[in-house]
Amino acid sequence: MSDARTPAQIEADIRSRRDQLAVTLDEIGVRLHPSTIVGDAKARFASAVDHTAGRAYVAVNRTVSDVKAQFVSDEGAPRVERIVPVALVAVGLVGLLALSARKRRA
């Protein structure tokens, strides 16, 4: 049993492989082109920024919700027993800052 191919079959195989090689070389050329490399880097950077911004948004949203839960009941009513002490501390801090600024000017 001989696996003899005709010259026409061999030439067809050579043409087919040459075409495949040309396509492969074109793909490599596109992938290695500077504009493609820059575009890919920009896309990866934008994706990373979007991912980071999304994670930051989720973290901030969770923190705001946690803080809000400390000052507002589940029914939506303000928790005066928690708001008043925090407000007093804030007013005290603002007063101390104002006195400190006044002393520096004088």
C-alpha positions as CSV (number, residue, x, y, z in Angstrom):
1,M,0.0,0.0,0.0
2,S,1.7,3.1,-1.2
3,D,0.9,6.6,-0.1
4,A,2.0,8.1,-3.3
5,R,0.7,11.6,-4.1
6,T,0.6,13.2,-7.4
7,P,2.5,16.4,-8.2
8,A,-0.8,18.3,-8.3
9,Q,-1.7,17.1,-4.8
10,I,1.7,18.1,-3.5
11,E,1.4,21.6,-5.1
12,A,-2.1,22.0,-3.7
13,D,-0.8,21.1,-0.2
14,I,2.1,23.6,-0.6
15,R,-0.4,26.3,-1.7
16,S,-2.7,25.5,1.2
17,R,0.2,25.6,3.7
18,R,1.5,28.8,2.2
19,D,-1.9,30.4,2.6
20,Q,-2.2,29.3,6.2
21,L,1.3,30.6,6.9
22,A,0.4,34.0,5.3
23,V,-2.7,34.2,7.5
24,T,-0.7,33.4,10.6
25,L,2.0,35.9,9.7
26,D,-0.7,38.6,9.1
27,E,-2.2,37.8,12.5
28,I,1.2,38.1,14.2
29,G,1.8,41.4,12.4
30,V,-1.5,42.8,13.7
31,R,-0.8,41.6,17.2
32,L,2.7,43.0,17.3
33,H,1.8,46.3,15.6
34,P,2.5,49.2,18.1
35,S,-1.0,50.6,17.8
36,T,-2.5,47.2,18.6
37,I,-0.2,46.9,21.6
38,V,-1.1,50.4,22.8
39,G,-4.8,49.8,22.3
40,D,-4.7,46.5,24.2
41,A,-2.8,48.2,27.1
42,K,-5.4,51.0,27.1
43,A,-8.2,48.5,27.2
44,R,-6.6,46.6,30.1
45,F,-6.0,49.8,32.0
46,A,-9.5,51.0,31.5
47,S,-10.8,47.7,32.6
48,A,-8.7,47.8,35.7
49,V,-9.8,51.3,36.5
50,D,-13.5,50.3,36.0
51,H,-13.0,47.3,38.2
52,T,-11.3,49.4,40.9
53,A,-13.9,52.2,40.7
54,G,-16.7,49.6,40.9
55,R,-15.1,48.0,44.0
56,A,-14.6,51.5,45.6
57,Y,-18.3,52.4,44.8
58,V,-19.5,49.2,46.5
59,A,-17.3,49.8,49.6
60,V,-18.4,53.5,49.9
61,N,-22.0,52.5,49.4
62,R,-21.7,49.8,52.1
63,T,-20.0,52.2,54.5
64,V,-22.7,54.9,53.9
65,S,-25.4,52.3,54.5
66,D,-23.7,51.1,57.7
67,V,-23.4,54.7,59.0
68,K,-27.0,55.5,58.0
69,A,-28.2,52.4,59.9
70,Q,-26.5,53.7,63.0
71,F,-28.6,57.0,62.9
72,V,-31.9,55.8,61.3
73,S,-34.1,53.0,62.4
74,D,-35.4,50.3,60.1
75,E,-38.7,52.2,59.9
76,G,-36.8,55.4,58.8
77,A,-37.2,57.3,62.0
78,P,-34.1,59.2,63.3
79,R,-32.3,57.7,66.3
80,V,-32.1,60.8,68.5
81,E,-30.2,58.9,71.2
82,R,-27.3,58.5,68.7
83,I,-27.6,61.7,66.8
84,V,-27.5,64.1,69.7
85,P,-24.1,62.9,71.2
86,V,-22.5,62.9,67.7
87,A,-23.9,66.4,67.0
88,L,-22.5,67.7,70.4
89,V,-19.1,66.2,69.6
90,A,-19.1,67.8,66.2
91,V,-20.1,71.2,67.6
92,G,-17.4,70.9,70.2
93,L,-14.8,70.1,67.6
94,V,-15.8,73.0,65.4
95,G,-15.7,75.3,68.5
96,L,-12.2,74.1,69.4
97,L,-11.0,74.7,65.8
98,A,-12.5,78.2,65.8
99,L,-10.8,79.1,69.1
100,S,-7.5,77.7,67.8
101,A,-7.8,79.7,64.6
102,R,-8.6,82.8,66.6
103,K,-5.6,82.3,68.9
104,R,-3.3,81.9,65.9
105,R,-4.5,85.2,64.4
106,A,-4.0,87.1,67.7
